[in-house]
Amino acid sequence: MEFERAKHVKYLNRCLGILPQSSESHDTNRMTICFFALSGLDLLDALKLNETEQKAIIDWIYAQQVEPDGENANQCGFRGSPTATESAASFNSSHITMTYT
């Protein structure tokens, strides 16, 4: 069986934008998926992002940061995706895997 590099690159790039329909249930793990997609593209020597794309990814990552506000000192870090936002305050907490990814 031959390694289909082009297909892997296409899939990993797609995961950086939107998750394939078959992976929608993993939206809460989007930070981890982003990490592995970027790592996979780098390993395949296919990580070709312009400055705008790099900034968009960096901004998205920092948008997932839950910062301390005095009441949530034990919930600070990074959440897995924007699924749980400030409108769902009880779910707006960090996730240890996403914080250390």
C-alpha atoms as a printed R data frame, in Angstrom:
    type eleno elety resid chain resno       x      y      z
1   ATOM     1    CA   MET     A     1   0.000  0.000  0.000
2   ATOM     2    CA   GLU     A     2   1.351  3.395 -0.989
3   ATOM     3    CA   PHE     A     3   1.283  6.428  1.304
4   ATOM     4    CA   GLU     A     4  -1.127  9.002 -0.129
5   ATOM     5    CA   ARG     A     5   0.730 12.160  0.917
6   ATOM     6    CA   ALA     A     6  -1.420 14.560 -1.128
7   ATOM     7    CA   LYS     A     7  -4.617 13.193  0.423
8   ATOM     8    CA   HIS     A     8  -3.207 13.532  3.933
9   ATOM     9    CA   VAL     A     9  -2.143 17.120  3.261
10  ATOM    10    CA   LYS     A    10  -5.586 17.942  1.869
11  ATOM    11    CA   TYR     A    11  -7.332 16.375  4.888
12  ATOM    12    CA   LEU     A    12  -5.104 18.118  7.459
13  ATOM    13    CA   ASN     A    13  -5.582 21.494  5.744
14  ATOM    14    CA   ARG     A    14  -9.324 20.907  5.750
15  ATOM    15    CA   CYS     A    15  -9.263 20.179  9.487
16  ATOM    16    CA   LEU     A    16  -7.628 23.559 10.068
17  ATOM    17    CA   GLY     A    17 -10.621 25.247  8.455
18  ATOM    18    CA   ILE     A    18 -13.710 23.213  9.245
19  ATOM    19    CA   LEU     A    19 -14.058 19.691 10.505
20  ATOM    20    CA   PRO     A    20 -15.319 17.120  8.039
21  ATOM    21    CA   GLN     A    21 -18.948 16.169  8.697
22  ATOM    22    CA   SER     A    22 -17.899 12.775 10.023
23  ATOM    23    CA   SER     A    23 -15.846 14.552 12.722
24  ATOM    24    CA   GLU     A    24 -18.367 17.172 13.836
25  ATOM    25    CA   SER     A    25 -18.888 15.408 17.156
26  ATOM    26    CA   HIS     A    26 -15.239 16.184 17.987
27  ATOM    27    CA   ASP     A    27 -15.736 19.954 17.913
28  ATOM    28    CA   THR     A    28 -14.986 20.230 21.634
29  ATOM    29    CA   ASN     A    29 -11.514 18.833 20.854
30  ATOM    30    CA   ARG     A    30 -10.806 21.377 18.131
31  ATOM    31    CA   MET     A    31  -7.685 22.709 19.916
32  ATOM    32    CA   THR     A    32  -6.130 19.248 19.917
33  ATOM    33    CA   ILE     A    33  -7.175 18.673 16.308
34  ATOM    34    CA   CYS     A    34  -5.557 21.987 15.362
35  ATOM    35    CA   PHE     A    35  -2.348 20.938 17.134
36  ATOM    36    CA   PHE     A    36  -2.172 17.592 15.329
37  ATOM    37    CA   ALA     A    37  -3.147 19.084 11.955
38  ATOM    38    CA   LEU     A    38  -0.366 21.667 12.188
39  ATOM    39    CA   SER     A    39   2.108 19.045 13.426
40  ATOM    40    CA   GLY     A    40   1.124 16.623 10.664
41  ATOM    41    CA   LEU     A    41   1.501 19.270  7.974
42  ATOM    42    CA   ASP     A    42   4.889 20.203  9.398
43  ATOM    43    CA   LEU     A    43   6.025 16.559  9.396
44  ATOM    44    CA   LEU     A    44   4.912 16.234  5.777
45  ATOM    45    CA   ASP     A    45   6.787 19.452  4.939
46  ATOM    46    CA   ALA     A    46   3.492 20.927  3.792
47  ATOM    47    CA   LEU     A    47   2.941 23.653  6.373
48  ATOM    48    CA   LYS     A    48   2.568 26.575  3.989
49  ATOM    49    CA   LEU     A    49   0.671 29.348  5.779
50  ATOM    50    CA   ASN     A    50   0.842 32.994  4.830
51  ATOM    51    CA   GLU     A    51   0.965 35.695  7.519
52  ATOM    52    CA   THR     A    52  -2.804 36.196  7.452
53  ATOM    53    CA   GLU     A    53  -3.452 32.474  8.002
54  ATOM    54    CA   GLN     A    54  -0.853 32.300 10.769
55  ATOM    55    CA   LYS     A    55  -2.404 35.300 12.520
56  ATOM    56    CA   ALA     A    56  -5.908 33.816 12.184
57  ATOM    57    CA   ILE     A    57  -4.798 30.563 13.828
58  ATOM    58    CA   ILE     A    58  -2.929 32.369 16.612
59  ATOM    59    CA   ASP     A    59  -5.895 34.679 17.237
60  ATOM    60    CA   TRP     A    60  -8.277 31.686 17.321
61  ATOM    61    CA   ILE     A    61  -6.059 29.897 19.855
62  ATOM    62    CA   TYR     A    62  -5.914 32.923 22.158
63  ATOM    63    CA   ALA     A    63  -9.675 33.419 21.775
64  ATOM    64    CA   GLN     A    64 -10.074 30.042 23.518
65  ATOM    65    CA   GLN     A    65  -8.183 31.237 26.583
66  ATOM    66    CA   VAL     A    66 -10.225 31.492 29.769
67  ATOM    67    CA   GLU     A    67  -8.646 34.299 31.740
68  ATOM    68    CA   PRO     A    68  -9.023 34.787 35.490
69  ATOM    69    CA   ASP     A    69 -11.705 37.231 36.587
70  ATOM    70    CA   GLY     A    70 -11.519 36.753 40.343
71  ATOM    71    CA   GLU     A    71 -14.228 34.088 40.567
72  ATOM    72    CA   ASN     A    72 -12.780 31.454 38.253
73  ATOM    73    CA   ALA     A    73  -9.208 31.129 39.499
74  ATOM    74    CA   ASN     A    74  -9.364 27.330 39.251
75  ATOM    75    CA   GLN     A    75 -10.847 27.350 35.736
76  ATOM    76    CA   CYS     A    76  -8.220 29.338 33.821
77  ATOM    77    CA   GLY     A    77  -6.410 27.994 30.779
78  ATOM    78    CA   PHE     A    78  -7.631 27.028 27.320
79  ATOM    79    CA   ARG     A    79 -10.952 25.478 26.365
80  ATOM    80    CA   GLY     A    80 -11.128 23.018 23.492
81  ATOM    81    CA   SER     A    81 -13.273 25.092 21.158
82  ATOM    82    CA   PRO     A    82 -15.643 28.046 21.039
83  ATOM    83    CA   THR     A    83 -18.559 25.638 21.618
84  ATOM    84    CA   ALA     A    84 -18.687 26.643 25.297
85  ATOM    85    CA   THR     A    85 -18.547 30.415 25.427
86  ATOM    86    CA   GLU     A    86 -19.406 33.077 27.930
87  ATOM    87    CA   SER     A    87 -23.113 32.632 27.154
88  ATOM    88    CA   ALA     A    88 -22.810 29.206 28.783
89  ATOM    89    CA   ALA     A    89 -20.794 30.391 31.780
90  ATOM    90    CA   SER     A    90 -21.036 27.128 33.712
91  ATOM    91    CA   PHE     A    91 -19.286 25.355 30.806
92  ATOM    92    CA   ASN     A    92 -16.814 28.141 30.089
93  ATOM    93    CA   SER     A    93 -13.793 26.644 31.762
94  ATOM    94    CA   SER     A    94 -10.433 25.399 30.670
95  ATOM    95    CA   HIS     A    95  -9.526 21.851 29.812
96  ATOM    96    CA   ILE     A    96  -6.188 20.489 30.996
97  ATOM    97    CA   THR     A    97  -5.429 18.734 27.695
98  ATOM    98    CA   MET     A    98  -6.030 21.895 25.707
99  ATOM    99    CA   THR     A    99  -4.043 24.006 28.176
100 ATOM   100    CA   TYR     A   100  -0.935 21.811 27.861
101 ATOM   101    CA   THR     A   101  -1.262 20.970 24.136
